[in-house]
Amino acid sequence: MSGTLNKVMLIGHLGDEVKIHYFEGGGCVARFPLATNETYTNRQTGEKVTNTDWHNIVVRNKAAEICEKYLSKGDKVYVEGRLKNRQWQGEDGNTRYTTEVHVHDFTFLSTKKESMENASSVQQTQTAAKPAQTEPTQPIAANEQEPEDDLPF
């Protein structure tokens, strides 16, 4: 294979508000941090461990304006783009480096407000729900067969 691929797909929560910068020519760029989590159980202690990775997200032009208008801290979003490395001279004279995800496609998955409402409604439903009565299942007779699924596997 002679080609190369630079593709990033992330689902995470905004760590801060979207910050947008407008240029003289009419273009703009928006930046925001995105947090992704990995959760696992420590085998030795049995406790749940969550590791958070932070990603620098960059969105340009019309997409940047849409992100600024509709996204806020805590919202869940899917972003797709490519990695870009950037370097610059800091005020102290040292060379600084950063890796950014330059987004070309995104989908809003939920807002922080929706997440809070869903969490409270689920909690209310769980406390109000009573265990359901289940009827005993009857074994299938040898001459009766279960209907076959149309699944290919």
C-alpha distance (Angstrom), angle and dihedral (degrees) to the residues before:
residue distance angle dihedral
M1 . . .
S2 3.77 . .
G3 3.82 98.6 .
T4 3.77 128.2 85.2
L5 3.78 132.8 -141.6
N6 3.79 130.8 -146.4
K7 3.80 107.7 177.0
V8 3.79 131.5 145.5
M9 3.81 127.4 -172.6
L10 3.80 118.8 -175.1
I11 3.78 136.6 173.1
G12 3.77 113.3 -166.7
H13 3.77 149.1 120.9
L14 3.80 126.4 -84.7
G15 3.78 110.7 -107.7
D16 3.80 94.7 -161.0
E17 3.79 141.8 2.6
V18 3.80 118.9 -68.1
K19 3.82 110.4 -95.5
I20 3.79 115.4 -154.9
H21 3.80 130.9 -166.7
Y22 3.82 122.9 -163.7
F23 3.81 122.5 -150.1
E24 3.81 129.1 -147.9
G25 3.80 93.2 -109.2
G26 3.81 91.9 59.5
G27 3.79 98.1 -99.6
C28 3.78 124.3 119.8
V29 3.78 141.2 -166.6
A30 3.81 128.2 -150.4
R31 3.77 126.0 -160.0
F32 3.78 132.6 -169.8
P33 3.81 138.6 157.0
L34 3.80 118.2 -111.7
A35 3.81 122.6 -158.5
T36 3.80 122.4 -150.6
N37 3.80 121.6 -174.3
E38 3.78 135.5 -149.5
T39 3.80 116.4 -164.6
Y40 3.78 126.5 -169.2
T41 3.80 139.8 152.6
N42 3.79 117.9 -107.9
R43 3.82 106.2 -124.2
Q44 3.79 94.5 -148.9
T45 3.79 100.1 46.9
G46 3.81 100.5 22.1
E47 3.79 91.2 -134.5
K48 3.79 123.9 134.9
V49 3.80 113.6 -109.4
T50 3.80 124.3 -162.8
N51 3.80 122.4 -165.5
T52 3.79 118.2 -166.2
D53 3.80 123.8 -156.6
W54 3.80 120.5 -163.8
H55 3.79 122.1 -146.0
N56 3.82 128.0 -167.1
I57 3.81 107.1 -131.6
V58 3.82 122.9 -159.6
V59 3.82 123.2 -169.4
R60 3.82 125.2 178.3
N61 3.81 139.3 -147.3
K62 3.84 119.2 -30.0
A63 3.81 92.5 3.8
A64 3.82 88.7 53.7
E65 3.80 91.2 53.7
I66 3.81 90.8 49.7
C67 3.80 91.3 50.6
E68 3.79 91.8 49.1
K69 3.80 91.6 49.5
Y70 3.81 99.4 47.0
L71 3.81 108.9 23.3
S72 3.77 127.9 77.6
K73 3.79 137.5 167.8
G74 3.80 112.2 -59.4
D75 3.82 97.0 22.2
K76 3.81 117.7 135.0
V77 3.80 115.5 -126.0
Y78 3.80 140.3 171.2
V79 3.81 114.7 -138.6
E80 3.78 130.3 -175.7
G81 3.77 124.6 -170.0
R82 3.78 145.6 103.8
L83 3.79 135.7 -71.8
K84 3.79 118.5 -107.7
N85 3.78 127.0 -176.9
R86 3.78 119.3 -147.5
Q87 3.79 134.1 -174.4
W88 3.79 133.7 -169.5
Q89 3.80 141.6 164.1
G90 3.79 113.7 -95.8
E91 3.80 123.1 -140.8
D92 3.80 88.1 -101.5
G93 3.82 90.6 57.4
N94 3.79 95.4 -108.2
T95 3.78 120.7 128.8
R96 3.81 111.8 -113.0
Y97 3.80 126.6 -158.1
T98 3.79 133.2 -162.5
T99 3.78 137.4 173.2
E100 3.80 117.1 -140.6
V101 3.79 135.8 -174.0
H102 3.82 107.6 -130.8
V103 3.80 103.4 -154.1
H104 3.80 124.4 -142.4
D105 3.83 98.0 165.4
F106 3.80 133.6 26.9
T107 3.79 141.2 167.2
F108 3.79 127.1 -158.7
L109 3.81 106.8 -130.0
S110 3.79 102.9 179.2
T111 3.73 141.0 -22.3
K112 3.78 123.6 -123.8
K113 3.80 88.4 -114.8
E114 3.82 91.7 53.9
S115 3.81 91.3 47.3
M116 3.81 91.3 52.4
E117 3.83 91.6 47.7
N118 3.81 92.5 48.2
A119 3.80 92.5 47.9
S120 3.81 92.2 51.3
S121 3.83 93.3 45.8
V122 3.83 91.7 49.0
Q123 3.78 90.2 49.5
Q124 3.81 91.3 49.8
T125 3.80 91.5 47.3
Q126 3.80 92.6 50.2
T127 3.80 93.5 51.4
A128 3.82 92.8 45.8
A129 3.82 96.9 44.3
K130 3.79 119.8 95.8
P131 3.78 123.2 -153.5
A132 3.78 110.0 -87.0
Q133 3.79 120.7 -120.3
T134 3.77 109.6 -117.8
E135 3.74 123.7 -156.8
P136 3.77 117.0 -129.5
T137 3.77 112.7 -100.4
Q138 3.75 118.4 -121.8
P139 3.77 119.9 -139.3
I140 3.79 117.2 -111.5
A141 3.76 113.7 -109.2
A142 3.79 117.2 -116.6
N143 3.78 92.8 -112.0
E144 3.82 92.9 48.7
Q145 3.78 117.2 78.2
E146 3.74 130.4 -159.9
P147 3.81 113.3 -111.9
E148 3.78 111.7 -96.9
D149 3.77 119.7 -112.7
D150 3.77 119.7 -124.3
L151 3.78 90.2 -133.3
P152 3.80 116.7 131.4
F153 3.80 93.4 -137.4
